[in-house]
Amino acid sequence: MLSQPLNCYKVLDLSRVRAGPTAVRQLSDWGAQVIKIEMPKEDSDDDDDKTDRSDYQNMQRNKRSIAINLKDSDGLRILKQLVTTADIFIESFRPDVKYRLGIDYETLRQINPRLIYASLSGFGQTGPYKNRPGYDQIVQGIFGI
């Protein structure tokens, strides 16, 4: 097997829906060691079994996964332990959520100063809509598509 260009990088993927998982899938396709962090099934907002959907499986290919309850202190401890050896951290929470959970850049860089932190949110990190959820259909409606 040929050496892949990103095989020396470890990525923690806390992204959801489309943009983040697509970006991280590209990193994993290029060899990055990706760990997909998900909420345990009983704590998830999604009632249907998304692991049976082919699109979901395609978005998560080449990724390992672990379920961690980020609302629990033990879960946060586990995530922060993973951060100590990660190179890249990608999340797609609304800004208020990542601060409430204590997984914002300022907090995590104290654990790992070399961490690359990518944050995707529907309406950006600043501005009047920053804490609103922003999925495709919402954005299309706002812009009249």
Backbone as JSON Lines, residues from 0, in Angstrom:
{"i":0,"aa":"M","n":[0.84,-1.18,0.0],"ca":[0.0,0.0,0.0],"c":[0.89,1.25,0.0]}
{"i":1,"aa":"L","n":[0.56,2.19,-0.82],"ca":[1.31,3.43,-0.89],"c":[1.1,4.25,0.37]}
{"i":2,"aa":"S","n":[2.13,4.97,0.75],"ca":[2.02,5.86,1.9],"c":[1.05,7.0,1.57]}
{"i":3,"aa":"Q","n":[0.17,7.3,2.49],"ca":[-0.78,8.39,2.28],"c":[-0.24,9.65,2.94]}
{"i":4,"aa":"P","n":[-0.46,10.81,2.33],"ca":[0.19,12.04,2.79],"c":[-0.18,12.5,4.2]}
{"i":5,"aa":"L","n":[-1.35,12.12,4.71],"ca":[-1.76,12.61,6.03],"c":[-1.75,11.52,7.11]}
{"i":6,"aa":"N","n":[-1.05,10.41,6.84],"ca":[-1.13,9.29,7.78],"c":[-0.46,9.57,9.13]}
{"i":7,"aa":"C","n":[0.26,10.65,9.27],"ca":[0.89,10.96,10.56],"c":[0.03,11.89,11.42]}
{"i":8,"aa":"Y","n":[-1.18,12.23,10.94],"ca":[-2.05,13.15,11.68],"c":[-3.23,12.45,12.31]}
{"i":9,"aa":"K","n":[-3.56,12.91,13.53],"ca":[-4.71,12.38,14.26],"c":[-5.77,13.48,14.34]}
{"i":10,"aa":"V","n":[-6.99,13.15,13.9],"ca":[-8.08,14.11,13.83],"c":[-9.21,13.66,14.75]}
{"i":11,"aa":"L","n":[-9.72,14.58,15.56],"ca":[-10.93,14.33,16.34],"c":[-12.07,15.04,15.63]}
{"i":12,"aa":"D","n":[-13.08,14.28,15.23],"ca":[-14.2,14.8,14.43],"c":[-15.45,14.85,15.28]}
{"i":13,"aa":"L","n":[-15.85,16.06,15.65],"ca":[-17.1,16.27,16.36],"c":[-18.11,16.98,15.47]}
{"i":14,"aa":"S","n":[-17.91,16.91,14.17],"ca":[-18.81,17.59,13.24],"c":[-20.02,16.72,12.94]}
{"i":15,"aa":"R","n":[-21.07,17.39,12.45],"ca":[-22.32,16.69,12.15],"c":[-22.88,17.19,10.84]}
{"i":16,"aa":"V","n":[-23.85,16.5,10.34],"ca":[-24.65,16.81,9.15],"c":[-23.81,16.68,7.89]}
{"i":17,"aa":"R","n":[-23.38,17.74,7.21],"ca":[-22.78,17.61,5.89],"c":[-21.38,18.22,5.78]}
{"i":18,"aa":"A","n":[-21.22,19.5,6.04],"ca":[-19.96,20.19,5.75],"c":[-18.78,19.58,6.5]}
{"i":19,"aa":"G","n":[-18.89,19.45,7.79],"ca":[-17.79,18.91,8.59],"c":[-17.46,17.47,8.23]}
{"i":20,"aa":"P","n":[-18.45,16.57,8.23],"ca":[-18.13,15.19,7.87],"c":[-17.53,15.04,6.48]}
{"i":21,"aa":"T","n":[-17.94,15.9,5.54],"ca":[-17.37,15.85,4.19],"c":[-15.89,16.25,4.22]}
{"i":22,"aa":"A","n":[-15.58,17.33,4.92],"ca":[-14.19,17.79,5.02],"c":[-13.33,16.74,5.71]}
{"i":23,"aa":"V","n":[-13.83,16.19,6.8],"ca":[-13.05,15.21,7.55],"c":[-12.91,13.91,6.76]}
{"i":24,"aa":"R","n":[-13.92,13.55,5.99],"ca":[-13.81,12.35,5.14],"c":[-12.64,12.52,4.17]}
{"i":25,"aa":"Q","n":[-12.47,13.71,3.64],"ca":[-11.34,13.95,2.73],"c":[-10.02,13.73,3.45]}
{"i":26,"aa":"L","n":[-9.92,14.21,4.68],"ca":[-8.7,13.99,5.46],"c":[-8.46,12.5,5.68]}
{"i":27,"aa":"S","n":[-9.53,11.77,6.01],"ca":[-9.38,10.32,6.23],"c":[-9.04,9.6,4.93]}
{"i":28,"aa":"D","n":[-9.59,10.05,3.81],"ca":[-9.25,9.44,2.52],"c":[-7.77,9.63,2.2]}
{"i":29,"aa":"W","n":[-7.17,10.7,2.7],"ca":[-5.75,10.96,2.48],"c":[-4.88,10.35,3.58]}
{"i":30,"aa":"G","n":[-5.49,9.54,4.45],"ca":[-4.72,8.76,5.41],"c":[-4.74,9.24,6.84]}
{"i":31,"aa":"A","n":[-5.35,10.37,7.14],"ca":[-5.4,10.84,8.53],"c":[-6.12,9.81,9.4]}
{"i":32,"aa":"Q","n":[-5.65,9.68,10.62],"ca":[-6.29,8.79,11.59],"c":[-7.42,9.59,12.24]}
{"i":33,"aa":"V","n":[-8.65,9.26,11.87],"ca":[-9.81,10.05,12.32],"c":[-10.59,9.27,13.36]}
{"i":34,"aa":"I","n":[-10.92,9.96,14.44],"ca":[-11.83,9.4,15.45],"c":[-13.09,10.27,15.45]}
{"i":35,"aa":"K","n":[-14.19,9.68,15.06],"ca":[-15.49,10.35,15.05],"c":[-16.07,10.26,16.46]}
{"i":36,"aa":"I","n":[-16.34,11.41,17.07],"ca":[-16.91,11.47,18.41],"c":[-18.41,11.72,18.27]}
{"i":37,"aa":"E","n":[-19.21,10.81,18.81],"ca":[-20.67,10.96,18.74],"c":[-21.28,10.84,20.11]}
{"i":38,"aa":"M","n":[-22.47,11.4,20.26],"ca":[-23.22,11.25,21.5],"c":[-23.72,9.81,21.59]}
{"i":39,"aa":"P","n":[-23.81,9.25,22.79],"ca":[-24.4,7.92,22.93],"c":[-25.83,7.92,22.39]}
{"i":40,"aa":"K","n":[-26.27,6.8,21.87],"ca":[-27.57,6.71,21.22],"c":[-28.71,7.22,22.09]}
{"i":41,"aa":"E","n":[-28.71,6.91,23.38],"ca":[-29.81,7.35,24.24],"c":[-29.82,8.86,24.44]}
{"i":42,"aa":"D","n":[-28.67,9.54,24.21],"ca":[-28.6,10.99,24.36],"c":[-28.72,11.72,23.03]}
{"i":43,"aa":"S","n":[-28.8,10.99,21.94],"ca":[-28.84,11.61,20.62],"c":[-30.22,12.17,20.32]}
{"i":44,"aa":"D","n":[-30.25,13.28,19.56],"ca":[-31.52,13.86,19.13],"c":[-32.13,13.09,17.96]}
{"i":45,"aa":"D","n":[-31.34,12.25,17.31],"ca":[-31.77,11.54,16.12],"c":[-32.38,10.2,16.52]}
{"i":46,"aa":"D","n":[-33.68,10.03,16.31],"ca":[-34.36,8.82,16.72],"c":[-34.14,7.63,15.78]}
{"i":47,"aa":"D","n":[-33.96,7.9,14.49],"ca":[-33.78,6.77,13.59],"c":[-32.33,6.33,13.59]}
{"i":48,"aa":"D","n":[-32.07,5.11,13.19],"ca":[-30.74,4.53,13.24],"c":[-29.95,4.98,12.02]}
{"i":49,"aa":"K","n":[-29.19,6.06,12.16],"ca":[-28.49,6.65,11.03],"c":[-27.38,5.76,10.5]}
{"i":50,"aa":"T","n":[-26.89,4.82,11.3],"ca":[-25.82,3.96,10.82],"c":[-26.29,3.02,9.72]}
{"i":51,"aa":"D","n":[-27.59,2.88,9.52],"ca":[-28.1,2.05,8.44],"c":[-28.2,2.81,7.13]}
{"i":52,"aa":"R","n":[-28.06,4.1,7.16],"ca":[-28.2,4.88,5.93],"c":[-26.88,4.9,5.17]}
{"i":53,"aa":"S","n":[-26.95,4.62,3.88],"ca":[-25.73,4.54,3.08],"c":[-25.01,5.89,3.0]}
{"i":54,"aa":"D","n":[-25.76,6.98,2.96],"ca":[-25.12,8.3,2.9],"c":[-24.31,8.56,4.16]}
{"i":55,"aa":"Y","n":[-24.87,8.23,5.31],"ca":[-24.15,8.4,6.57],"c":[-22.87,7.55,6.57]}
{"i":56,"aa":"Q","n":[-22.99,6.31,6.13],"ca":[-21.82,5.44,6.1],"c":[-20.76,5.98,5.14]}
{"i":57,"aa":"N","n":[-21.19,6.53,4.03],"ca":[-20.24,7.12,3.09],"c":[-19.52,8.31,3.72]}
{"i":58,"aa":"M","n":[-20.25,9.15,4.44],"ca":[-19.64,10.33,5.06],"c":[-18.64,9.94,6.16]}
{"i":59,"aa":"Q","n":[-18.84,8.8,6.76],"ca":[-18.0,8.39,7.9],"c":[-16.95,7.34,7.53]}
{"i":60,"aa":"R","n":[-16.78,7.07,6.25],"ca":[-15.84,6.02,5.86],"c":[-14.42,6.36,6.32]}
{"i":61,"aa":"N","n":[-13.67,5.32,6.58],"ca":[-12.27,5.41,7.02],"c":[-12.11,6.06,8.39]}
{"i":62,"aa":"K","n":[-13.19,6.16,9.15],"ca":[-13.12,6.78,10.48],"c":[-13.4,5.72,11.54]}
{"i":63,"aa":"R","n":[-12.69,5.83,12.63],"ca":[-13.06,5.06,13.83],"c":[-14.11,5.89,14.53]}
{"i":64,"aa":"S","n":[-14.84,5.29,15.46],"ca":[-15.83,6.09,16.18],"c":[-15.89,5.67,17.63]}
{"i":65,"aa":"I","n":[-16.32,6.63,18.44],"ca":[-16.54,6.39,19.86],"c":[-17.71,7.26,20.29]}
{"i":66,"aa":"A","n":[-18.53,6.72,21.16],"ca":[-19.65,7.48,21.71],"c":[-19.22,8.03,23.07]}
{"i":67,"aa":"I","n":[-19.3,9.36,23.2],"ca":[-18.93,10.03,24.44],"c":[-20.02,11.04,24.78]}
{"i":68,"aa":"N","n":[-20.51,10.97,26.0],"ca":[-21.49,11.94,26.46],"c":[-20.75,13.2,26.93]}
{"i":69,"aa":"L","n":[-20.77,14.23,26.11],"ca":[-20.04,15.46,26.43],"c":[-20.71,16.29,27.52]}
{"i":70,"aa":"K","n":[-21.91,15.91,27.9],"ca":[-22.6,16.6,28.99],"c":[-22.24,16.02,30.35]}
{"i":71,"aa":"D","n":[-21.44,14.97,30.34],"ca":[-21.03,14.27,31.56],"c":[-19.56,14.57,31.84]}
{"i":72,"aa":"S","n":[-19.21,14.77,33.09],"ca":[-17.82,15.12,33.42],"c":[-16.83,14.02,33.02]}
{"i":73,"aa":"D","n":[-17.24,12.76,33.15],"ca":[-16.35,11.66,32.72],"c":[-16.17,11.69,31.2]}
{"i":74,"aa":"G","n":[-17.24,12.0,30.48],"ca":[-17.15,12.1,29.02],"c":[-16.2,13.21,28.6]}
{"i":75,"aa":"L","n":[-16.31,14.36,29.25],"ca":[-15.41,15.48,28.94],"c":[-13.96,15.13,29.27]}
{"i":76,"aa":"R","n":[-13.76,14.41,30.35],"ca":[-12.41,13.99,30.72],"c":[-11.81,13.09,29.63]}
{"i":77,"aa":"I","n":[-12.63,12.17,29.11],"ca":[-12.17,11.28,28.03],"c":[-11.83,12.08,26.77]}
{"i":78,"aa":"L","n":[-12.71,13.02,26.4],"ca":[-12.44,13.84,25.23],"c":[-11.15,14.64,25.41]}
{"i":79,"aa":"K","n":[-10.96,15.23,26.56],"ca":[-9.77,16.04,26.79],"c":[-8.5,15.17,26.81]}
{"i":80,"aa":"Q","n":[-8.63,13.93,27.22],"ca":[-7.49,13.0,27.14],"c":[-7.14,12.74,25.67]}
{"i":81,"aa":"L","n":[-8.15,12.58,24.82],"ca":[-7.91,12.4,23.38],"c":[-7.26,13.64,22.77]}
{"i":82,"aa":"V","n":[-7.64,14.81,23.25],"ca":[-7.09,16.07,22.73],"c":[-5.59,16.15,22.97]}
{"i":83,"aa":"T","n":[-5.09,15.55,24.04],"ca":[-3.66,15.65,24.35],"c":[-2.78,15.11,23.23]}
{"i":84,"aa":"T","n":[-3.28,14.13,22.46],"ca":[-2.47,13.53,21.39],"c":[-3.0,13.86,19.99]}
{"i":85,"aa":"A","n":[-4.02,14.68,19.9],"ca":[-4.6,15.01,18.59],"c":[-3.81,16.12,17.91]}
{"i":86,"aa":"D","n":[-3.89,16.14,16.6],"ca":[-3.31,17.21,15.8],"c":[-4.38,18.21,15.38]}
{"i":87,"aa":"I","n":[-5.57,17.69,15.08],"ca":[-6.65,18.51,14.53],"c":[-7.94,18.18,15.28]}
{"i":88,"aa":"F","n":[-8.71,19.21,15.58],"ca":[-10.01,19.08,16.25],"c":[-11.02,19.82,15.39]}
{"i":89,"aa":"I","n":[-12.05,19.13,14.95],"ca":[-13.06,19.75,14.08],"c":[-14.42,19.58,14.73]}
{"i":90,"aa":"E","n":[-15.15,20.7,14.88],"ca":[-16.49,20.65,15.46],"c":[-17.42,21.55,14.66]}
{"i":91,"aa":"S","n":[-18.72,21.26,14.79],"ca":[-19.72,22.06,14.08],"c":[-20.85,22.48,15.02]}
{"i":92,"aa":"F","n":[-20.48,22.8,16.25],"ca":[-21.47,23.27,17.21],"c":[-21.75,24.76,17.02]}
{"i":93,"aa":"R","n":[-22.9,25.2,17.49],"ca":[-23.1,26.64,17.59],"c":[-22.09,27.17,18.61]}
{"i":94,"aa":"P","n":[-21.63,28.41,18.45],"ca":[-20.61,28.92,19.37],"c":[-21.0,28.81,20.84]}
{"i":95,"aa":"D","n":[-22.25,29.07,21.19],"ca":[-22.63,29.0,22.6],"c":[-22.52,27.58,23.15]}
{"i":96,"aa":"V","n":[-22.72,26.58,22.33],"ca":[-22.66,25.18,22.78],"c":[-21.23,24.79,23.13]}
{"i":97,"aa":"K","n":[-20.28,25.12,22.27],"ca":[-18.9,24.7,22.55],"c":[-18.36,25.38,23.81]}
{"i":98,"aa":"Y","n":[-18.77,26.63,24.05],"ca":[-18.35,27.31,25.29],"c":[-19.03,26.69,26.5]}
{"i":99,"aa":"R","n":[-20.3,26.37,26.37],"ca":[-21.03,25.75,27.48],"c":[-20.43,24.39,27.84]}
{"i":100,"aa":"L","n":[-20.01,23.63,26.83],"ca":[-19.4,22.32,27.08],"c":[-17.95,22.43,27.54]}
{"i":101,"aa":"G","n":[-17.32,23.57,27.32],"ca":[-15.92,23.73,27.68],"c":[-14.97,23.09,26.69]}
{"i":102,"aa":"I","n":[-15.36,23.09,25.41],"ca":[-14.5,22.52,24.38],"c":[-14.17,23.56,23.31]}
{"i":103,"aa":"D","n":[-14.14,24.81,23.7],"ca":[-13.78,25.89,22.79],"c":[-12.26,25.89,22.6]}
{"i":104,"aa":"Y","n":[-11.79,26.63,21.61],"ca":[-10.36,26.66,21.28],"c":[-9.51,27.1,22.45]}
{"i":105,"aa":"E","n":[-9.9,28.17,23.12],"ca":[-9.09,28.69,24.22],"c":[-8.88,27.65,25.32]}
{"i":106,"aa":"T","n":[-9.92,26.87,25.59],"ca":[-9.81,25.83,26.62],"c":[-8.94,24.67,26.16]}
{"i":107,"aa":"L","n":[-9.16,24.21,24.93],"ca":[-8.42,23.04,24.44],"c":[-6.97,23.34,24.12]}
{"i":108,"aa":"R","n":[-6.66,24.56,23.75],"ca":[-5.25,24.86,23.46],"c":[-4.41,24.88,24.73]}
{"i":109,"aa":"Q","n":[-5.04,25.02,25.89],"ca":[-4.31,24.9,27.15],"c":[-3.9,23.45,27.4]}
{"i":110,"aa":"I","n":[-4.66,22.53,26.85],"ca":[-4.35,21.1,26.96],"c":[-3.31,20.71,25.91]}
{"i":111,"aa":"N","n":[-3.47,21.27,24.7],"ca":[-2.59,20.93,23.57],"c":[-2.33,22.19,22.75]}
{"i":112,"aa":"P","n":[-1.25,22.9,23.02],"ca":[-0.99,24.18,22.35],"c":[-0.78,24.07,20.84]}
{"i":113,"aa":"R","n":[-0.43,22.9,20.34],"ca":[-0.2,22.74,18.89],"c":[-1.46,22.3,18.15]}
{"i":114,"aa":"L","n":[-2.58,22.21,18.83],"ca":[-3.83,21.74,18.24],"c":[-4.34,22.71,17.17]}
{"i":115,"aa":"I","n":[-4.67,22.16,16.01],"ca":[-5.35,22.93,14.97],"c":[-6.85,22.75,15.23]}
{"i":116,"aa":"Y","n":[-7.58,23.85,15.37],"ca":[-8.99,23.81,15.76],"c":[-9.82,24.41,14.62]}
{"i":117,"aa":"A","n":[-10.69,23.6,14.05],"ca":[-11.57,24.08,12.99],"c":[-13.0,24.08,13.52]}
{"i":118,"aa":"S","n":[-13.67,25.21,13.35],"ca":[-15.02,25.37,13.87],"c":[-15.95,25.78,12.74]}
{"i":119,"aa":"L","n":[-16.96,24.95,12.47],"ca":[-17.93,25.24,11.42],"c":[-19.28,25.48,12.06]}
{"i":120,"aa":"S","n":[-19.89,26.59,11.73],"ca":[-21.26,26.82,12.19],"c":[-22.04,27.5,11.07]}
{"i":121,"aa":"G","n":[-23.33,27.32,11.08],"ca":[-24.16,27.8,10.0],"c":[-24.09,29.29,9.74]}
{"i":122,"aa":"F","n":[-23.93,30.07,10.78],"ca":[-23.93,31.53,10.64],"c":[-22.66,32.17,11.17]}
{"i":123,"aa":"G","n":[-21.57,31.41,11.24],"ca":[-20.29,31.96,11.66],"c":[-20.13,32.02,13.17]}
{"i":124,"aa":"Q","n":[-19.01,32.58,13.58],"ca":[-18.65,32.63,14.99],"c":[-19.0,33.95,15.65]}
{"i":125,"aa":"T","n":[-19.33,34.96,14.86],"ca":[-19.69,36.27,15.39],"c":[-20.94,36.76,14.67]}
{"i":126,"aa":"G","n":[-21.51,37.82,15.16],"ca":[-22.67,38.4,14.51],"c":[-23.97,38.03,15.19]}
{"i":127,"aa":"P","n":[-25.07,38.65,14.75],"ca":[-26.35,38.49,15.44],"c":[-26.95,37.09,15.32]}
{"i":128,"aa":"Y","n":[-26.6,36.31,14.3],"ca":[-27.18,34.98,14.13],"c":[-26.24,33.86,14.57]}
{"i":129,"aa":"K","n":[-25.12,34.19,15.18],"ca":[-24.09,33.19,15.47],"c":[-24.59,31.98,16.27]}
{"i":130,"aa":"N","n":[-25.55,32.15,17.16],"ca":[-26.0,31.04,17.98],"c":[-27.24,30.33,17.43]}
{"i":131,"aa":"R","n":[-27.58,30.64,16.2],"ca":[-28.71,29.95,15.55],"c":[-28.2,28.71,14.83]}
{"i":132,"aa":"P","n":[-29.01,27.65,14.82],"ca":[-28.61,26.49,14.02],"c":[-28.68,26.86,12.54]}
{"i":133,"aa":"G","n":[-27.82,26.31,11.74],"ca":[-27.8,26.68,10.33],"c":[-27.6,25.51,9.41]}
{"i":134,"aa":"Y","n":[-28.65,24.75,9.18],"ca":[-28.58,23.65,8.23],"c":[-29.02,24.12,6.86]}
{"i":135,"aa":"D","n":[-28.8,23.31,5.87],"ca":[-29.05,23.66,4.48],"c":[-30.45,24.25,4.25]}
{"i":136,"aa":"Q","n":[-31.48,23.58,4.73],"ca":[-32.83,24.04,4.48],"c":[-33.1,25.39,5.15]}
{"i":137,"aa":"I","n":[-32.53,25.62,6.32],"ca":[-32.71,26.89,7.01],"c":[-32.06,28.02,6.21]}
{"i":138,"aa":"V","n":[-30.84,27.79,5.78],"ca":[-30.13,28.81,5.01],"c":[-30.84,29.09,3.69]}
{"i":139,"aa":"Q","n":[-31.33,28.04,3.02],"ca":[-32.08,28.25,1.77],"c":[-33.32,29.1,2.03]}
{"i":140,"aa":"G","n":[-34.02,28.85,3.11],"ca":[-35.22,29.62,3.42],"c":[-34.91,31.08,3.71]}
{"i":141,"aa":"I","n":[-33.86,31.32,4.48],"ca":[-33.48,32.69,4.81],"c":[-33.13,33.49,3.55]}
{"i":142,"aa":"F","n":[-32.46,32.83,2.63],"ca":[-32.02,33.54,1.42],"c":[-33.02,33.42,0.27]}
{"i":143,"aa":"G","n":[-34.18,32.82,0.54],"ca":[-35.25,32.79,-0.46],"c":[-35.04,31.82,-1.6]}
{"i":144,"aa":"I","n":[-34.28,30.8,-1.39],"ca":[-34.05,29.83,-2.46],"c":[-35.24,28.88,-2.55]}
